[in-house]
Each structure stands twice: as C-alpha cells, then as structure tokens.
Amino acid sequence: MRFGGIPAGADITRQAVGRAVRAARLAGVGPLISDSGLVARVPISGDLITYIVDEGYDARDAADTAAPRRARGHRHRHT
C-alpha cells in the first residue's frame, strides 16, 4: 500500500508500525492479520510504501522463508 500525508518526522520503524497495527486491532479495526512487514519512504514524494504480510517472517533470511512456512500461508489463505 502507498500512503501520503505522513509527516517527515513520523516514526515509521517496524516496531512503531507494529504497535500501531496492534492498537488498531484492539480498537476493533480489521481485518488486520499481521503487524510485521516492510515500510519504506518513497524519494521525492515522501509517501510511505508498506508491505504487511499475513505471516510474520524475515524476508532476508532464506531459512525463515522455507517451503513449510509458505505452505502454511497458502493453506491459511484458501480456507
């Protein structure tokens, strides 16, 4: 997703986004499946790009993205 209007000084760390998602979930906002993923600022516009995944894992770690974990994700989406 791409979001605009986020102030340049806003805390967009993974931890801050996770806290915001969990707070929204507690407030009844949904469906919010995951509170982990990628958040980055777009050059020039300053917009935020987010990729929040439905199962927490570190995409930089090959062992963490192994086939058994992906299979669980596919099964979750199709049930």
Backbone as CSV, one residue per row, in Angstrom:
resi,resn,N_x,N_y,N_z,CA_x,CA_y,CA_z,C_x,C_y,C_z
1,MET,0.835,-1.157,0.000,0.000,0.000,0.000,0.886,1.227,0.000
2,ARG,0.357,2.298,-0.521,1.081,3.574,-0.532,0.242,4.599,0.212
3,PHE,0.886,5.281,1.170,0.207,6.282,1.990,0.884,7.624,1.818
4,GLY,0.095,8.658,1.648,0.623,10.020,1.578,0.209,10.800,2.813
5,GLY,0.841,11.958,2.999,0.474,12.830,4.108,1.071,12.441,5.444
6,ILE,2.013,11.521,5.455,2.676,11.118,6.692,3.818,12.109,6.927
7,PRO,3.840,12.806,8.060,4.888,13.805,8.304,6.294,13.205,8.209
8,ALA,7.227,13.995,7.726,8.609,13.533,7.532,9.231,13.037,8.830
9,GLY,8.868,13.608,9.961,9.451,13.211,11.232,8.753,12.052,11.923
10,ALA,7.735,11.480,11.287,6.974,10.387,11.906,7.847,9.148,12.077
11,ASP,7.639,8.450,13.163,8.363,7.203,13.436,7.751,6.101,12.579
12,ILE,8.510,5.646,11.584,7.998,4.592,10.684,8.810,3.308,10.824
13,THR,9.425,3.126,11.988,10.167,1.886,12.215,9.200,0.711,12.247
14,ARG,9.742,-0.482,12.040,8.895,-1.684,12.094,8.199,-1.796,13.444
15,GLN,8.905,-1.420,14.507,8.321,-1.507,15.840,7.138,-0.553,15.987
16,ALA,7.282,0.667,15.475,6.203,1.650,15.577,4.982,1.224,14.767
17,VAL,5.224,0.714,13.567,4.111,0.248,12.732,3.422,-0.932,13.405
18,GLY,4.202,-1.835,13.963,3.627,-2.979,14.685,2.755,-2.529,15.843
19,ARG,3.241,-1.562,16.617,2.439,-1.040,17.735,1.142,-0.412,17.229
20,ALA,1.224,0.326,16.117,0.031,0.977,15.567,-0.995,-0.052,15.094
21,VAL,-0.522,-1.103,14.434,-1.435,-2.148,13.954,-2.091,-2.860,15.138
22,ARG,-1.285,-3.197,16.156,-1.856,-3.873,17.330,-2.866,-2.981,18.047
23,ALA,-2.590,-1.690,18.142,-3.532,-0.762,18.777,-4.826,-0.673,17.973
24,ALA,-4.702,-0.641,16.656,-5.899,-0.593,15.805,-6.721,-1.866,15.977
25,ARG,-6.036,-3.007,16.035,-6.731,-4.283,16.243,-7.519,-4.261,17.548
26,LEU,-6.881,-3.766,18.616,-7.564,-3.690,19.914,-8.758,-2.745,19.877
27,ALA,-8.688,-1.743,18.995,-9.788,-0.790,18.857,-10.895,-1.315,17.946
28,GLY,-10.719,-2.538,17.433,-11.761,-3.139,16.605,-11.602,-2.905,15.119
29,VAL,-10.491,-2.317,14.690,-10.252,-2.104,13.263,-9.809,-3.427,12.657
30,GLY,-10.337,-3.770,11.523,-9.947,-5.028,10.906,-10.455,-5.138,9.494
31,PRO,-10.121,-6.169,8.779,-9.284,-7.261,9.250,-7.805,-6.881,9.154
32,LEU,-7.098,-6.999,10.239,-5.649,-6.783,10.274,-5.013,-8.090,10.702
33,ILE,-4.391,-8.766,9.769,-3.851,-10.095,10.023,-2.462,-10.018,10.645
34,SER,-1.622,-9.128,10.123,-0.229,-9.109,10.534,0.203,-7.738,11.009
35,ASP,1.211,-7.729,11.852,1.780,-6.455,12.295,3.271,-6.389,11.978
36,SER,3.710,-7.183,10.980,5.108,-7.132,10.564,5.186,-7.037,9.050
37,GLY,6.286,-6.493,8.574,6.478,-6.358,7.142,7.451,-5.244,6.820
38,LEU,7.391,-4.749,5.616,8.306,-3.730,5.121,7.617,-2.378,5.107
39,VAL,8.319,-1.355,5.571,7.839,0.019,5.489,9.009,0.855,4.980
40,ALA,8.782,1.641,3.933,9.850,2.468,3.378,9.269,3.788,2.890
41,ARG,10.107,4.803,2.877,9.718,6.109,2.389,10.105,6.240,0.918
42,VAL,9.195,6.778,0.097,9.436,6.980,-1.330,10.201,8.296,-1.503
43,PRO,11.288,8.266,-2.266,12.016,9.516,-2.508,11.131,10.553,-3.204
44,ILE,11.408,11.776,-3.017,10.753,12.956,-3.580,9.376,13.191,-2.961
45,SER,8.434,12.257,-3.097,7.083,12.483,-2.573,7.022,12.337,-1.057
46,GLY,7.886,11.501,-0.500,7.851,11.250,0.938,6.742,10.304,1.362
47,ASP,5.979,9.774,0.393,4.924,8.806,0.715,5.543,7.565,1.354
48,LEU,4.702,6.795,2.035,5.159,5.533,2.606,4.658,4.384,1.756
49,ILE,5.534,3.420,1.556,5.162,2.166,0.906,5.189,1.104,2.003
50,THR,4.131,0.327,2.104,4.092,-0.734,3.104,3.770,-2.058,2.433
51,TYR,4.377,-3.088,2.956,4.056,-4.456,2.547,3.935,-5.241,3.844
52,ILE,2.735,-5.342,4.335,2.470,-6.048,5.579,2.014,-7.454,5.206
53,VAL,2.755,-8.442,5.643,2.487,-9.823,5.243,1.514,-10.492,6.198
54,ASP,0.903,-11.586,5.738,-0.078,-12.272,6.572,0.553,-13.293,7.508
55,GLU,1.857,-13.458,7.449,2.557,-14.326,8.380,3.923,-13.701,8.626
56,GLY,4.245,-13.443,9.887,5.499,-12.779,10.199,6.710,-13.626,9.869
57,TYR,7.633,-13.074,9.119,8.904,-13.716,8.823,9.878,-12.652,8.348
58,ASP,11.141,-12.988,8.335,12.175,-12.087,7.859,12.512,-12.477,6.430
59,ALA,12.112,-11.670,5.464,12.314,-11.980,4.049,13.788,-12.026,3.671
60,ARG,14.647,-11.479,4.517,16.088,-11.500,4.244,16.733,-12.805,4.664
61,ASP,16.003,-13.665,5.348,16.546,-14.916,5.881,15.937,-16.096,5.128
62,ALA,16.765,-16.758,4.302,16.260,-17.860,3.473,15.641,-18.971,4.312
63,ALA,16.231,-19.265,5.452,15.688,-20.327,6.299,14.312,-19.955,6.839
64,ASP,14.063,-18.662,7.003,12.791,-18.197,7.559,11.680,-18.159,6.516
65,THR,12.032,-18.326,5.249,11.023,-18.303,4.186,10.895,-19.666,3.523
66,ALA,11.235,-20.696,4.253,11.243,-22.051,3.718,9.854,-22.519,3.301
67,ALA,9.824,-23.539,2.467,8.580,-24.080,1.909,7.528,-24.436,2.956
68,PRO,7.869,-25.066,4.089,6.805,-25.407,5.053,6.052,-24.174,5.552
69,ARG,6.754,-23.096,5.787,6.099,-21.876,6.252,5.199,-21.307,5.158
70,ARG,5.700,-21.283,3.923,4.887,-20.777,2.810,3.643,-21.636,2.636
71,ALA,3.785,-22.944,2.800,2.642,-23.846,2.654,1.571,-23.521,3.688
72,ARG,1.985,-23.235,4.924,1.004,-22.852,5.948,0.264,-21.581,5.527
73,GLY,0.990,-20.636,4.952,0.374,-19.386,4.497,-0.639,-19.620,3.398
74,HIS,-0.269,-20.476,2.433,-1.194,-20.787,1.349,-2.440,-21.475,1.894
75,ARG,-2.250,-22.394,2.819,-3.380,-23.102,3.404,-4.278,-22.109,4.137
76,HIS,-3.697,-21.169,4.851,-4.476,-20.154,5.594,-5.328,-19.308,4.643
77,ARG,-4.740,-18.899,3.530,-5.474,-18.040,2.592,-6.614,-18.755,1.907
78,HIS,-6.507,-20.063,1.754,-7.506,-20.805,0.967,-8.528,-21.530,1.845
79,THR,-8.541,-21.242,3.133,-9.522,-21.894,3.989,-10.623,-20.944,4.353
